[in-house]
Amino acid sequence: MATRSLSWDQLEYDLTPWIKDAISSLGFETMTPVQASTIPLFSKNKDVIVEAVTGSGKTLAFVIPIIERIMRLDPVMIQKRHFNAVIISPTRELSLQIEKVFESVLKFNPKEDGIRTQTLVGGVSSIDEDLRKFQKWNPHILIATPGRLADFLNRGNIVSTKNCEALVLDEADRLLDLAFEKEMNVIFRSLPKQKRVGLFSATILNASANFHKTGMRNPVKIVVNAKNHKPKTLQLNYTIVNPEDKLNQLFNFLDTYHFRKAIVYFPTCLSVDYFYSLFKQLIHDNDLLLTFYSLHGKLKTSSRIKTLEKFDSNNDSKSVLMTTDVAARGIDIENVDLVIQLDPPTDPDVFLHRCGRTGRANNVGQAVVFLNEGREEDYVDFLSVKKIELDELEIKPKTVIKQEQIKKWILKDRLRHDRGVRAYVSFVRYYSKHTASSIFRLQNLDYLGVAKMYGLLRLPKMPELTNYLKDNFPADGYLDTEVNFNDYKYLDPVKEEKRIEEEKIREKREQKIEKKQKIKENTPWSQKVQKKAERNERSAGKDIKKRELELVESGDEDEQVDWKDLVRQSKKEKKQKKQDVVGTFDDL
């Protein structure tokens, strides 16, 4: 079912007055279609499955019903060491963002001892600190990531779940996939069966096979904007590029396009780290008015939160957030006008989530995906089958950054090249995991072009390169023969000293191998024949002894015992002879 936007006064029941004040103050003059469809049902006794495009107001569609339900609870249900609702999201950032939405509404509650929330995410506080706060704070609503919540609920002597009235899964399709199966099963077993359940996502119906795990009963399915799969204010584009020119095209677009904030998606955490260091140098060398921020899942939670806050608050220059899919879902940052995907995601469902970081709440936004020339161009038709239409965007050619600038930066420190190699390897691994494997084939990847994009001077040793490059593999992997790697130094003196030591050990090992090879080559032919004959003779002797042993052991038990005694006696006699031969000082 779906519906049009409605006035807040048209709800089937009266909202609590202070909630009305909160909505008005937050600037929501009318309900969005997803809010108009969901709030009346979820506020009552209906389980809901909600699929709506990103930026359509899904968060408020469950925040208001949760607050309304708790407001109507019998005081008996509000007890110490109990909670009344739990909202689960796949990432820390999204959980913290949901907490902000709750707090923005709850601050209008006139009661001093009103509804309280507690956020449970890893990296911010320890599980023991969370438990102490829970006992002291007595929250009504828990907002959590799966791993931390599963640990939290396992402390059964401290936390009771029997008064939990509602469960919400935000980005439910992600939460119900295999990555979170273990944690989610613990959570489902811990929560009471009698509760209201709400599943929310832009692509929720893809996880329909797992809906039964949540304990839903006769849920109502709400699908908004199913025909377009994107907000009307969001423009989707693609552009075709050569891998080695991709960075220049990126800077060309960022330099010429008018935007306040942009998000650029990279394939891996290592790529974000590597290019972030490079880009800071490039904007300095080319006097570009851009400010870059980096964010990925390997960073500490505190660092990720600070980065998002800085990116959100900076209005002095064009701000660009370089990130991975950790920021693909649910993150709502104001004034994001542009999203660029340097490479398509391995999961096509994530494509819409990435694009949905712009064009939110009826604001105009543009999302562009870079596709390598060749087979990747079929990705446009692939998305079209999924009812996602892309228009080609032609970027006027312009040289903003030069390959020589990248080379100059890399040559200053060998560690930079090491990091570039690791980022390159991680990209190849990433590319191999595409679900649309008929389009993104390893055998069709321009390995040399991508290596130049990463600024590599020498290719790493990896099976993909030897298997697919074959005759095109450069001699010893060198892409730049002018660079002497024996003289290529680390800026860090400790690393450089270690490199020199390793180089000496390697040279000695090579010299030893070379010496053995020369001895082998210079050995006379007759001597080689003689040594071979001696080896064969020793081998034949071992075979004879083995056969004799087998023959002896094949006799009866008495014969075996006699033979063993004979062997022992023989060894004893040999030992005695040795002792007789060796003299002592007394013999002199």
JOURUR-V908118 format. One line per field, one symbol per residue. phi: phi as a letter, one per 40 degrees, with the letter a starting at -180 (. if undefined). psi: psi as a letter, one per 20 degrees, with the letter a starting at -180 (. if undefined). burial: I if it has 24 or more other ideal C-beta (glycine too) atoms within 12 Angstrom, else O. A space follows every 10 residues. Layout:
phi = ???
psi = ???
burial = ???
This chain:
phi = .aaccbcccc ccbccddccc ccccccgccb ccdcccccdc ccccbbcbbb baccgcgccc cbccdccccc ccccdccbbc gbbbabbbbc bcdcccccdc cdcccccccc cccccbbabb bcgcaccccc cccccccfcc bbbacdcccc cccccccbbb bccccabbbc fccccccccb dccccccccc ccccacbbbb acbcccbdcb ccccgcbfcc cbbbfcccga cccbbbbbbc bcdcbccccc cdccccccac bbbbcbcacc ccdccccccc cccccbfccb bbbbaacccc dccccccccc ccccbcacbb ccabccbcbg cbbcgccabb bcacccbccc dcccdccbgc fgccabbbbc bcdhcccccc cdccccgbcb bcbccccacb bbcccccccc ccacdccdcc cccccccccd cccccccccc cccbcccccc ccdcgccacc cadccccbcf ccccdfgccb ccccccbcbc cccccccccc cccccccccc cccccccccc cccdcccccc cccccccccc cccccccccc cccccccccc cccccccccc cccccccccc cccbcccc
psi = qrrrqqqhij qirpqpghhg gggghijnhr qrghghhggh ghhclpqqoo oqqqjjkhgh hhgghggggh hiqphhinrq jqriqpppqi qgghghghgh gghhghiiph pgmbpqqppo qqigrrhhhg gghghhhlqh pporqgghgg gghimhihpp ihjohqppop lhhghjrhhj ggghhgghhh qqhnrqpppp rilhiikhij hhhikqolqp poopkhghjq qhippprqqp qpgijggghg hgghhhporg qqpppqhrgh gggghggghh hhhghjlpmq pqqqpriiqq ghgggggggg ghiojhrppp opraihkhpi popqkoippp ohqqqhohhh ghgghjirkq ljqpqppppp pqqchihihg hghhhjkopq qppoppppog qqhhgggggh ihphhghghh ghhgghgggg hijphmiign phiipngggh hhhjkqhpqr oqhhghhhgd iipqpjjpho iipoihjoqq hohghgghgg ghhggggggh ggghghhggg hipqhhhggg hgggghgggh ghgghggggg ggiiargghg gggggggghg hgggghgghh gorrhhi.
burial = OIIOOOOIOO IOOOIIOOIO OIIOOIOIOO IIIIIIIIII IIIOOIIIII IIIIIIIIII IIIIIIIIII IOIOOOOIOO OIIIIIIIII IIIIIIIIII IIIIIIOIIO OOOIIIIIII IIIIOOIOOI IOIIOOOIII IIIIIIIIII IIIOOOOOII IOIIIIIIII IIIIIIIOOI OOIIOIIIOI IIOOIIIIII IIIIIIIOOI IOIIIIOOII IIIIIIOOII IOIIIIIIII IOIIIIIIII IIIIIOIOII IIIIIIIIII IIIIIIIIIO IIIOOIOIOI IIIIIIIOIO IOOIIOIIOO IIOIOOOIII IIIIIIIIII IIIIIIIIII IIIIIIIIII IIIIIIIIII IOIOIIIIII IIOOIIIIII OIIOOOOIOI OOIOIOOOOI IOIOIIIOII IOIIIIIIII IIIIIIIIOI IOOIOIOOII OIOIIIIIII IIIIIIIIII OIOIIOOOIO OOIOOOIOII OOOOOOOIII OOOOOOOOIO OOOOOOOOOO OOOOOOOOOO OOOOOOOOOO OOOOOOOOOO OOOOOOOOOO OOOOOOOOOO OOOOOOOOOO OOOOOOOOOO OOOOOOOO
